[in-house]
Amino acid sequence: MAVDFKYIVVGRGLMGAAAARHLARQTDGVAVIGPDEPGDRKAHQGVFASHYDEGRITRTIDPDRNWALLANRSIGRYREIANESGIDFYREAGCVVVAPDGSDYLERTRQAAVSLGLETRLLDAGGLKTAFPFFAFPAGSAGVFEATGAGHINPRKLVKAQSLLAERAGATVIRDYVVSIREEGGLATVETAGGLAYRSEKVLLAAGGFSIAENLLPRPVAMTVYGRTVTLFEVGEADALRLAAMPSLILDVPGIHIYLLPPIRYPDGKFYLKIGGDPDDLVLHNDIEMRAWFRTEGRESVRVHLQRIVADLMPDMMPLSISTAACVVSFTESSYPMIGYTSSPGIAVLTGCAGTSAKSSDEIGRLGAELLLSGRISEQGYSADFTPNFR
C-alpha cells in the first residue's frame, strides 16, 4: 500500500507541535493532526487541550535533574523559535522556588542547578522578604531564585509558533482529531473524526491526557489523568503595576503545594494572576470523562482552597474578580514523559506531562522526533527511563 506521509504526529499540543517542527526540519513527508481551540468550549463535543491559556511557569530550577535538563534545553531554544516564527511567547520574569529552610526539596533544587551550571540565588526568610515584599511566606521559609532564563510562557502562542514553523518547514497541518490508529500491512493507518484516513510508515501519538482514549494504541498506556482546577484573580492596573517585578512562584510547604504566576494580560484585556494546586485528586478514567470535565469551570472546593492561600500569601492584593477553569494533567508510573514504541514497530507514544512539561515541551518533542528518525533515543545526559509502560 502507498503511504500518504512518512511520519504522522497525532496531537498538536505543546509536545506534538514541537515534535512536528523538529521532524519537518530534518525530513519530508511529515503531517501533524490536531484541532484548533474550540470557539465555544461548553458546547464543544470533540477533544480539548490544556494549552488553552495565557500562562505557564518556565524555569530550569527543579529538584529533579532530568526535568531541569529537559527545561533548560527547551528554554535555550525559545529565542530561536520566537525569532523564526515572529511570535513572542516568553517573558523573562524570573522564578522562585520556596520551601522550608533546610528541606531536602530546596537542597535537591540547588544541587540540580549547580550540576547544570545555573546561576541562582539562595534566599533565607529575610532575603525573600527583601526581594519580594508583596509575598508573606510562612515562617521558616527559604528560596532558590532563578532571575534569568525563567518566568512564564504563553502556551497558546508557543503551539501557534511551533505549528507555523512545522508548516513552513514542509509539514502538513491537518486540523482534525484522530479517533483510531491501527497497523495494516506494515503501515500505520490513522482515521480522523472527519472520516478521513491517512497511511504512514510511523505514527507518534502525542495527544496529552487524551492518549488514554480507546482505539489509539495496541494496549493503553499506563497513565493516570487528573482533572485540575486553576483559579484566576483579576487585578486592576494599579496592582498590575505594583506587581510588575513579581516572579513566577512555586511554593511547597506543609499543607500548601501551589504555583502562582504574576499578572498577565488575557485576551479580554484584563490582568490576572493564575494559581494552581489542587488539594486532592480527581481521576478522569476515559476521554468521555475528560471532555465533560473540560466543559466545566472546575471545582468550587479547589477555588475556596486556593483563594484562602492567596489571601494569606498576598494580603495586600485586592482582586476585582475570581474565576476558575478546568484543565488536566497526566502522570506516568515513572513521573517522566513516555517516549517510545508500542508493541507495533510503526506506532510510538510521546505523552505524560506530570503537570510540569509545558516549559520543557520543545525538548520533549525533539526527543520524540529523534525516536522516529533513529529508532531510539540516545542518552544525552538523561538518567531518566522514558520507556513507555502499558496496561
N, C-alpha and C positions, 0 to 999 in steps of 0.2 A: 504494500500500500504506500502511496505517496504521502509525504509529510506536508503539512501546511506551514509548520515552523520547526526550527531545530530545538528551541527551548521555549517553554511556556512557564511564566511565573503566574501562579494563581493567588491573587490578593494584591491590591495596590494601596496598601497602607504604608507605614513607615519602613518596615523591613522589605516588603515586596517591591516597592518602588525603587528602593536603594539597590536591591539585587538586580532589577531590570536595568538600571543605569550601568552598573558595573559589567553586566553581561554584554550589553549593547556596545560598550566601549571596546570590547575585545573580540566580538564575533558578530556575524549577521544572523538573520533568522530568529530574532527574539520577539516574543509577544508577552505583554503583561495584561492580565484580565482583572478588572476590578471596577466597581461603580463609582460615580461621583457621590458627593454627600447629598442625601435626600433633602429636598426643599421643605417638606413637611414631615418632621420626624415622627409625630404622633400618629400620622396616617400611613406611614411607610410600612410595607409588608416584606420588603427584601432584607438584605443583610446590612449591618452597620459597622462602624469602626470607631475606635476610641480616640482617633486623632482629630475629631471634630471639635477643636478647641483652639484657644489662642496662646496657651502657656504650658510648658513643661520645663521642669528644672533640668539644667545641664551642668555637669561638673565631673571632674576626674576623681575627686576625693571620695573614697568608698572603703569600708572595712574589708572588702573582698578585692584582692589584687586583680583577678581576672575581669571583674566588672569595671574596675578602674582602668585597665588597659583597653578594654572594648570602647569605653567612653573617650579616653584620651586620643585614640587613633581616629575616632569619628570627629571629635572636636577639631583635630588638626586639619580636617578637610572641609570644615564649614565655609571658610573664606573662598575656597576654590568653587564650591557648589554655588554659593551666593553670587560670585563674580560671573561665573559662566551662565547662570540662569537669569541674572538680573533681579532675583527675588531675595530680599533681605529678610531672613527668618530668625536671626540670632541677636540677642542683646547681652553684652558682657556686663552684668550687674554684680558678679561675684556670687559665691555660695558659702554659707557657714553651716557646719555640722555641729550640733550642740548635744551633749550628753553629760552624765555625771562625771565630775572631775575624777580622774584616775581610773575610769572604766575601761574595760577591755575593748569596747566599741571604739572609743576615741584612740586608744593605742594602736589598734589594727588599722584604723583610718590613717593615722600618722605614718605607720610603717609602710603602708601601701604607697603613700605619697612619696616617701623618701626613696623607695625602690624604683620609682619611675622618674626620679629627679625633679619632682614637682615642687614649686615654691609655695609654701603655705605659712600661715602664722598660727601659733598656739596661743589661745586667749584664756586666761582664768576668768573668774566671775567679774572682777574689776575691769579687765580688758574688754570683756563682752559689753559691759555697761557703757564704757567709754566709746567703743567703736559703734555700738548700735543702741543709742539711748531710747529708741522707740520700742524696744523689747523689754519685757520684765520676765526674765528667765527664772525658773525655780532655783532656790538656794542650792549652792554646791555645784552649779553647772560650770562647764568649761567647753571650749570650742576649738575646732580646726577651721580656719578661714582660707579659702582659695579666692584671691582677688581677681586674678586674670585667667582667661580661658574657661570661665564659668559664668553662670547667670541663668538665662532661660531662652528657649526656642519657641517659635510658633509652629506647632506640628502640622497645621493645615498648610502653611506656606512651605514647609520642608517637603511634604509629599508633593505639592504642586511643582516645586523646583526639581525634585528627583524625576517625576513623571515627564516634565518638559525636557530634561536633559536626556532621559532614556529615549524619548521620541526623536529628539534631534540627532541622537547617535544611530538611529535607524530602527529602533524598536517600534512595534505596532502596539498601540494602546487600545484595548477593547473595553468599552465602558459597559460592562455587564457583570454578572456574578455567576460563579460556577456551581452546578448542582451535582455533578458526578465526575469522577476521574477513574478510568479503568485502563488496564493494559490489554491490547489486542494485537496479535501477530507481531509482537516485539516492539510495538509502538504504544505510546500513551494517548488515549482519547479523552478529550475534555468536552463536556457538554455544559452549555450555559442556560440560565433561566429564560433567555430569549429564544431558545430552541435551536441554537446553532451548535455544531460540533467541530472541533479542531484536533488535528493529529500532530504529534511532535515526537522527537526522539526521547526527550526528557521533560518532565514536569517538576516544578518546585512549588509545593504548597506553602504559601506564606499568608494564611488567612486569619492570623491572630487567634482570638478565642474561638472564632468560627471554624478553626481547623478540627474541632471535635465533631463537626456535623457529619451525619451519615453519608455514605456513598463517595467519600472523598479519598479514602485510603484503604488498602487491603485489610488492615486492622487499625482501630482507632488509636491515636496517640494517648499515652498515659499522662494526661494533663488535667489539672483542675482549674475551672474557670469560676471566678468570683465576681459578683456584682459589686461595684464600688459607687459611693455617693460623694461627689465633690460639691463643695459649698463656695459660693461666690459672694463676697462682701463688696458692695458698691461704695465707693468713696468719692467725695467731691474733689474739685480741682485743688482746693487748698490742702487737703490731706494728701492728695497725689503728689503735690509739690513738696510737702513736708517729708514724705517718704521716698523721695527721688533717689536717695542713696541706699535704700533698703536692698540687701542682697536676697537671693533665694535662701530658704532655710529648711534644714532637716533637723527636727527635734526628737530625740529618743531618750526619754527619761521615764521612770516608773509611772505607768498609767497613761502615758502620752506618747504616741508614735505618729507624728504628722509631718507633712511637708507644707510649706507656705511660699507662695510667690509674691513678689512686690506688685504694686499697682500696674496693671496692663490695660491698655485701651482696647476694648472689644468692638466688634462691628457695629454695635448700636451707638458708638461714640462715647460710652461711659467707661470709667476706670473701675476695675475690680481686682481685689486680692483673692486669689484662689487658694483654698486649703483642702487637703485630703488626708484621710487616715481613719478608716472605719474601725470602731472599737471591737467589732465582731465580724464574722464572715457570713456571706450569703452565697451559697454554692448554686451555680447555674448548670444544670445537668445536660442540656442539649441546645441546639440552635433555636428551637421554638421558645424556650425559656429566655434565651438571650435577646431575641427580637422583642419579646414582650417587655423585658426589663429596659431596653433602650428607649422604649416609647414612654417610659415613666420619667418622673423628676427625681428618682432615687428615694431614699428612706428618710422620713421625718426624724427618726431616732438618731440617725447619724448627724443630721443638721443640728439638733439640740446639743449633741456631744461636742461637735466642732465649734459651735457658737460659744459654748462655755469656755473652751480652751482659748479661743481668740480674745474673749473678754478679759481673761487673766493675762494673756501674753502681750496684748496691745491695749492697755486700759485707756489710753488717750485717743484711740480711734473711735469715731462715731460713724458707723456705716449708715448710708442712706437707705439701703435695702439689702436683704439677704435672700439669695435664691440657691437652688440646687440643680444638679444634673447627674445623669447616670452614665457610667462607663464600666468597662470590665478589665480585669487583669487575669493573666493565665500563668499558672505555676507548674513547672515540671518537677519530676522527682529529684533532680539534681539541683534545682533552683537556677540552672543556666539554660540558655536557649538550646533547643534541639535542632541540630543541623546535620542531617544525614539521610541515608536512603532507607526506604521501607523494604519489605521482602521483595518488592519489584525493582529490578535494576533501572527502570525508567521513571520511577516516582520517588521524589525526595521531599523532605519536610524542612521548614525553616519557621519555627514558632516557639513561643514560651517567653513572654516579656518579663515575668517576675515583677511587674509593676514598676520597672526601672529602666526599660530599654529604649525609650524614645530618643534620649541623648546619644545612645550607642548604636542607633539603627543603621547608620551608614556602614560601620564596620561589620555588623552582623550580616547586612545584605551583601557586603563584599565576600564574606566567608561563604555565604550561600552560592554566590556566583562561582567562586573557586571550586566548590563541591561539584557543580555541574560540569565545569570545564576540565577539571583534573581528576574527578572521580573520588577525591578525598580532600581533607583539609590538613595542610602541613601544620606543625606545632606552633611556630611563630611567636613563641614566648608564653603561650597559654598553658596553664596546668589543668584547665577545666576539661572535662569529658563532655563533648557536645553530642555524643551518640544518642539518637532517639530511643525512647522506650515506648512499647506498645502494650495495649491491654490484651 
